[in-house]
Amino acid sequence: MTEKMGTTGLILKEKLLWERGKTGREGFSFPRQDVDQTPMDPEFARDDLDIPDLSEVDVIRHFTRLSTWNFGVDTGMYPLGSCTMKYNPKTNERQASLPGFAGAHPLLPESLSQGALELMYNLERYLAEITGMDAVSLQPAAGAHGELAGMLLIYAYHKSKGNQRHKIIIPDTAHGTNPASAALCGYTPVPVKSNERGVLSTEDIAAVMDDDTAGIMVTNPNTLGLFEENMKEVADIVHAKGGLVYGDGANMNAVMGIIDMKEIGIDVLHLNLHKTFSTPHGGGGPGSGPVCVNKILEPFLPVPRVEKKDGKFRLQYNRPDAIGRLMTFHGHFGIMVRAYSYILSMGPDGLKKASQLAVLNANYIKEKLKDIYHLPFDRPCMHECVFSDKHQSGNKVSTLDIAKRLLDYGFHPPTVYFPLVVSGAIMIEPTETECKDDIDQFIQAMRDIAGEAKENPELLHKSPEKTKVSRLDEAAAARKPCLAG
Amino acid sequence: MRYLPHTDEEISEMLGVVGAESLDDLFSTVPTNCCCRLPIDLPEALSEWDLNRHMDELSGNMAVSPDYKVFMGAGSYDHFIPASNTYVRSRSEFVTSYTPYQPEMSQGTLQGIYEYQTLAARLMGMDVATASHYDGATALTEALLMAIRKTRKQKVAVSRLVHPLHREVIKTYFGPTGFEIIELPAGPDGRTDLSAIDGLDDIAAVAIQSPNFFGCIEDLKIAAEKAGAQKALFITSFTEAIAYGLLKSPGSLGAEIVAGDGQSLGLPRSFGGPGLGMLGSKSKYVRSLPGRLVGRATDVNGKDGFVLTLSTREQHIRREKATSNICSNNSLCALSAAIYMATLGGSGLRRLAEMNHQKAEYLKNELKKAGMTIPFSAKTFNEFVVKFPDGFKSSYDRLLEKKIVAGLPLASYYPELADHYLLCATETASREDMDMLVREVTV
């Protein structure tokens, strides 16, 4: 057995914030009081704000200790399927924190915000070019918000035709956000199964597509990591009945510079800047979910739109067909700066190479593990591969046990139990930024764990043992929720 | 390329394992009718050095402090952010981790968000707060949708003095649903005309922002009573979270759901985002809340820890029946807000809020003394409306050239308010700068 990455170190306990501190401590430097003290009318003032007083050292030590209980991409390999946990370049952080960007008020007159508007204008053009689509709005705040934008666009399109539809086709491999976003527009999801090859079949789509169906939501490459090989035919069927094709671009990292999304029949596509375009996930966000469309849907894009006229950038509000506004201001501008910085650092060849290497890494892992883990669809994959616990379940070892054991080995586990179509799914997305050495180490860890599953399943049931806490009782937590201290 | 670690030898070796001839060959399963794209036409890659130069140039083309004096709030506020906050929130363990789906190696994020939920709930006077939403507008919209689900009624009453851009977002979300928005009018003192609530039939919720878009502090107690009389849920919202360092919390005045933007809690304005959608409720509504929640839990050895909880409300389990479609939220912003609130403490938040109030009162009084009209009589927090002399637009433009942004012109949001401007002064506005503004507008 090889030496494991995971080891134990000194981890410090840390109390809850309000168990620290003393009334009267302060961690903030107040400016000089240079105006008269006009007290607030006591009728309006509160006297019940129970937030602890801490010194600057208290705050720094508290949150630094908390941070040591976390694992990030900077710590190690994070092969979380469908999440594209690639390296987050540090220069991007520098650019987003430039005072001219970080300090800018969103409602500044256009003449005083040309830099930000130019960046947004350029980023829209770049994303259109990368996806092959015609126009982009950067407003959606995250992937699910981009999906909602896409659904609202499709709704607006059908409404403009005077013939609203009520259903939408969603494959069983879709992310849960797809049906939830469609439901916000009142569309009833019509599920379709993927076929024995793990992709959509044209017959199944033809059987459900009718003139009360607004369209289809397709993730391509899909969540099994497979390219939807009938994509163009599926799109033709949907278009022939007057429907539109929505593309979930969560997996765009596999196909930059390789697939033209408009060409394969997609009418509207969302991107996750916090996946494909390297912006950090921040422990759950903020992300950014631009929506890219073809010419047909362009008039419906959210307002305001960034325009260029006579060399000047401006915001256009006067668009009668627009679906409206999705956020208070222009979206997550700070995230856009990071994505823009990434695209310019990579250039066209770098982006294509990133996709190629993401696919190479995933296929390499697939080949190196398929003799030992069950691979439900044994075909060349895109940027991720999906195994199951079928070969281990005989020893009463589940996907969850394998995932938890990986923690002790010093790896973040893959996505587990998704997609739902594979029972006990283990979904591995290494991304292009993992080097061969680290991937080999991960493969070895997975192989060692498979060995342990046979010889000492109890070891897996008890894992993780090296983390700050072991397995937590989630059922009890939900039965009697304690959500605030 | 420095983010792509593969050497040519490694690539050949790995291709050999995969059984592919070349990198292009990896895409052989893509049918030819899908694989026809031309090379992407983008600028060639920039070195880090050149990128810095380009970004410095773009960001230099923006009007920001200290070069410019920007007396503008309207949902995005200039507050001082301590270096300690920026430093600790930038720790890569927080920044480069995913949603804490594996709690054993995410306890830092989980405890941090639990602490945020606690401090946010206390600030708003709620029993619980969610782990975050995108911004104030989407949080308020989700609150209204929640009230509609809960009451099974199809109409909501929203004050005209809720941030106009928040109201636009509500309209966008409601577009396909058929839900109706009834607008509560503004009264002459700059607060919502609450009498309009009387007699409203069959409404799911009443939503009032306080301090409202004009900076005026609303009478939430009366509004809560009136909403209760119509059996509607009472929702309040805010855009300036600092106000609640000083003002009675919405929860203590009868709000059942509170939504707002937490950008003021230590987040840079960043041209409008990312901010922080804050959403809290009384405990009886907790299972109807949209978005993630962190709760306490115990591990198999009896140790305390934290997990994502009540996830059966969420899209990855409930799919189309979920309480929201939200997945990624603004977690790092929530953590930043917790760090900021901890840095100030209860005493510091109070002191900071008082200072904001005093600065704005000073500016308001000086403008009044200089002959400007303050059209609304209601008490305000750190922003207020001024009616400048007719045709002030040319003076406004002249001031822009002097690097002063004299507030936000209101006419495009409220057509009846020509020559009215919304001005803001926070703790960052010095007396000197405010005196200069007064001098310049009276030239």
Interface residues (C-beta under 8 A of the other chain):
Chain A: E14 L16 L17 W18 G21 T23 G24 R25 E26 G27 F28 S29 F30 P31 Q33 D34 V35 D36 Q37 T38 P39 M40 D41 F44 A45 R46 D48 L49 D50 I51 P52 D53 L54 E56 D58 V59 I60 H62 F63 T64 L66 S67 T68 W69 N70 F71 G72 V73 D74 T75 Y78 L80 C83 M85 K86 Y87 N88 P89 T91 E93 R94 Q95 A96 S97 L98 P99 G100 F101 A102 G103 A104 H105 P106 L107 L108 P109 S111 L112 S113 Q114 G115 A116 E118 L119 Y126 E129 I130 G132 A141 A142 G143 A144 H145 E147 L148 L152 Y155 A156 H175 G176 T177 P179 A180 S181 A182 A183 L184 C185 G186 T188 P189 L226 F227 E229 M231 K232 M256 G257 I258 I259 D260 E263 I264 N272 H274 S278 P280 H281 G282 G283 G284 G285 P286 G287 P302 I323 G324 R325 L326 M327 T328 F329 H330 G331 H332 F333 G334 I335 V337 S341 I343 L344 S345 M346 G347 P348 D349 G350 L351 K352 K353 A354 Q356 L357 V359 L360 N361 N363 Y364 E367 K368 R379 P380 A403 K404 L407 H412 P413 F418 E432 T433 E434 C435 K436 P464 T467 K468 V469 S470 R471 L472 D473 E474 A476 A477 A478 P481 C482 L483 A484 G485
Chain B: M1 Y3 L4 P5 H6 E10 I11 E13 M14 L15 V17 V18 G19 A20 L23 D24 L26 F27 S28 T29 V30 P31 N33 C34 C35 C36 R37 L38 P39 I40 D41 L42 P43 E44 A45 L46 E48 L51 N52 H54 M55 D56 E57 L58 S59 G60 N61 M62 A63 V64 S65 Y68 V70 M72 A74 G75 S76 D78 F80 P82 S84 T86 Y87 V88 R89 S90 R91 S92 E93 F94 V95 T96 S97 Y98 T99 P100 Y101 Q102 P103 E104 M105 S106 Q107 G108 T109 Q111 G112 I113 Y114 E115 Q117 T118 L119 A121 R122 L123 G125 D127 V128 A129 A131 S132 Y134 D135 G136 A137 T138 H163 L165 H166 E168 V169 K171 T172 Y173 G175 P176 T177 G178 I217 Y244 G245 L246 L247 K248 S249 S252 D261 P268 R269 S270 F271 G272 G273 P274 G275 V286 R292 L293 V294 G295 R296 A297 T298 D299 V300 N301 K303 D304 G305 F306 V307 T309 L310 S311 T312 E314 Q315 H316 I317 R318 R319 E320 K321 A322 S324 N325 I326 C327 S328 N329 N330 S331 L332 C333 L335 A338 I339 M341 A342 T343 L344 G345 G346 S347 G348 L349 R350 R351 L352 E354 M355 H357 Q358 K359 E361 Y362 K379 L400 V405 L408 E427 T428 S430 R431 E432 M434
